[in-house]
Amino acid sequence: MARSTIVLALALAVGLGGAAAPAAETVRGEVTNLPLPRFVSLKSSTGNVRRGPSLGHRIDWVYRRRDLPLKVTAEYGHWRRVEDRDGQGGWMHYALLSGTRTVLVEADEVALRRSPDPDAGVLAKARRGVVARVEECRPDWCRLRKDGYRGWAEKRALWGVAADEVID
């Protein structure tokens, strides 16, 4: 293949062929018209995870942590297919889920800082496995609330918010 053909093929592949590449469409749930995937949290202290979207399906396990962040990946009637931070999932009734945003700390320890700056003063520290409420997220930081403490944590240390997500 000639060098000019390769360059043209690469230019077309990366969208330099003159036409603008179409923007990626957001996939939306057929039931709620909300974006998929999206993050939610467990509303109660327990929630059955079923093999399929009905009460007739077997319970595979039970989540036992109020406010646990979960990712909704599909919808079917009153049922939502969810995944946890380990990628394990199943179907849950929508009444067990809340739109309240929470995150799970994935790093060994995360500093909650006065402002979204790595040099800002530390107000508190959260260890791996802590679940905190999200008040706001910027491109690289989220403002969290837990047990009376409020502070900014680096987004990369958290599960329950998308890397490019901004929350006001």
C-alpha positions as CSV (number, residue, x, y, z in Angstrom):
1,M,0.0,0.0,0.0
2,A,1.4,3.4,-0.9
3,R,2.3,5.9,1.8
4,S,-0.2,8.4,0.6
5,T,-3.0,5.8,0.8
6,I,-2.0,4.9,4.4
7,V,-2.0,8.6,5.4
8,L,-5.4,9.1,3.8
9,A,-6.8,6.0,5.5
10,L,-5.5,7.2,8.9
11,A,-6.9,10.7,8.3
12,L,-10.3,9.3,7.6
13,A,-10.1,6.9,10.6
14,V,-9.4,9.8,13.0
15,G,-12.1,12.1,11.5
16,L,-9.8,14.4,9.4
17,G,-11.6,13.6,6.1
18,G,-13.5,16.9,6.0
19,A,-16.8,15.8,7.6
20,A,-17.3,16.2,11.4
21,A,-17.6,12.9,13.3
22,P,-21.1,12.5,14.7
23,A,-21.4,13.0,18.5
24,A,-21.8,9.8,20.5
25,E,-25.5,9.4,21.3
26,T,-26.4,8.8,24.9
27,V,-28.1,5.4,25.4
28,R,-31.3,5.8,27.3
29,G,-33.4,3.4,29.3
30,E,-36.6,2.4,27.5
31,V,-38.6,2.7,30.8
32,T,-37.2,5.9,32.4
33,N,-35.5,7.6,29.5
34,L,-32.6,8.2,31.8
35,P,-29.0,7.6,30.6
36,L,-27.5,4.0,30.7
37,P,-25.3,3.2,32.4
38,R,-25.9,5.5,35.4
39,F,-25.2,5.4,39.1
40,V,-27.7,5.0,41.9
41,S,-27.6,3.9,45.5
42,L,-29.2,1.2,47.6
43,K,-32.2,2.8,49.3
44,S,-32.6,0.4,52.2
45,S,-30.2,-1.6,54.4
46,T,-30.9,-4.8,52.4
47,G,-31.7,-5.5,48.8
48,N,-32.2,-8.8,46.9
49,V,-30.3,-9.3,43.7
50,R,-32.2,-11.7,41.4
51,R,-31.2,-13.7,38.4
52,G,-33.9,-12.1,36.2
53,P,-36.4,-9.2,36.3
54,S,-39.2,-10.7,38.3
55,L,-40.0,-12.1,41.8
56,G,-40.1,-15.6,40.3
57,H,-36.4,-15.5,39.6
58,R,-34.0,-16.9,42.1
59,I,-32.2,-14.5,44.5
60,D,-28.5,-14.8,43.8
61,W,-27.4,-12.7,46.8
62,V,-28.4,-9.8,49.1
63,Y,-26.7,-6.5,49.4
64,R,-26.6,-5.4,53.0
65,R,-25.3,-1.9,52.9
66,R,-27.6,1.2,52.8
67,D,-26.4,3.8,50.3
68,L,-24.1,1.4,48.5
69,P,-23.4,2.8,45.0
70,L,-24.6,0.6,42.1
71,K,-24.5,1.1,38.4
72,V,-27.7,0.6,36.4
73,T,-27.0,-1.1,33.1
74,A,-30.5,-2.1,31.9
75,E,-34.2,-1.6,32.6
76,Y,-37.2,-3.9,32.2
77,G,-40.5,-2.7,33.6
78,H,-40.0,-2.1,37.4
79,W,-36.7,-3.9,37.4
80,R,-33.2,-2.5,37.0
81,R,-30.1,-4.6,36.2
82,V,-27.3,-3.4,38.4
83,E,-23.6,-4.0,38.9
84,D,-21.5,-3.4,42.0
85,R,-17.8,-2.2,42.0
86,D,-16.6,-5.7,41.3
87,G,-18.8,-6.1,38.2
88,Q,-21.1,-8.5,39.9
89,G,-24.8,-7.8,39.3
90,G,-28.3,-8.9,38.8
91,W,-31.8,-7.5,38.8
92,M,-33.3,-5.4,41.5
93,H,-36.8,-3.9,41.9
94,Y,-36.6,-0.1,41.3
95,A,-38.2,0.6,44.7
96,L,-35.0,-0.6,46.4
97,L,-32.9,2.0,44.6
98,S,-32.4,5.7,45.1
99,G,-31.2,8.5,42.9
100,T,-29.1,9.8,45.8
101,R,-25.5,9.7,44.6
102,T,-22.9,8.0,46.7
103,V,-19.4,6.7,46.2
104,L,-17.3,3.9,47.5
105,V,-13.7,4.7,48.5
106,E,-11.4,2.4,46.5
107,A,-8.0,3.7,47.6
108,D,-6.4,2.5,50.9
109,E,-7.0,6.0,52.3
110,V,-8.4,9.2,50.8
111,A,-7.9,12.7,52.2
112,L,-11.0,14.9,52.4
113,R,-9.5,18.4,51.6
114,R,-10.8,21.9,52.2
115,S,-10.8,22.6,48.5
116,P,-10.3,20.7,45.2
117,D,-6.5,21.0,45.3
118,P,-3.9,18.4,46.3
119,D,-2.1,21.0,48.5
120,A,-5.3,22.1,50.4
121,G,-5.6,21.3,54.1
122,V,-6.9,17.8,55.1
123,L,-10.1,17.8,57.1
124,A,-10.5,14.1,57.5
125,K,-9.4,10.8,55.9
126,A,-11.6,8.0,54.6
127,R,-10.4,4.4,54.3
128,R,-11.1,1.8,51.7
129,G,-14.7,0.7,51.7
130,V,-16.2,3.9,53.2
131,V,-19.5,4.9,51.5
132,A,-20.0,8.7,51.3
133,R,-22.6,11.0,49.8
134,V,-21.7,13.1,46.8
135,E,-22.5,16.8,47.0
136,E,-20.7,18.0,43.9
137,C,-18.2,16.7,41.3
138,R,-15.8,18.5,39.1
139,P,-13.7,16.9,36.4
140,D,-11.1,15.5,38.8
141,W,-12.6,16.0,42.3
142,C,-15.8,15.3,44.2
143,R,-17.1,17.0,47.3
144,L,-18.2,14.3,49.8
145,R,-20.2,14.2,53.0
146,K,-19.7,11.5,55.6
147,D,-20.5,11.4,59.4
148,G,-20.5,15.2,59.7
149,Y,-17.4,15.7,57.6
150,R,-17.4,17.5,54.2
151,G,-14.4,17.7,51.9
152,W,-13.0,17.2,48.5
153,A,-11.6,13.9,47.4
154,E,-9.8,13.0,44.1
155,K,-12.3,11.3,41.8
156,R,-9.8,8.6,40.7
157,A,-9.9,7.1,44.2
158,L,-13.7,6.7,44.1
159,W,-16.2,4.3,42.6
160,G,-19.8,5.5,41.9
161,V,-19.1,8.4,39.6
162,A,-18.0,8.3,36.0
163,A,-14.6,9.7,35.2
164,D,-16.0,12.5,32.9
165,E,-19.1,13.2,35.1
166,V,-19.8,16.6,36.5
167,I,-22.4,16.9,39.3
168,D,-23.7,20.3,40.5
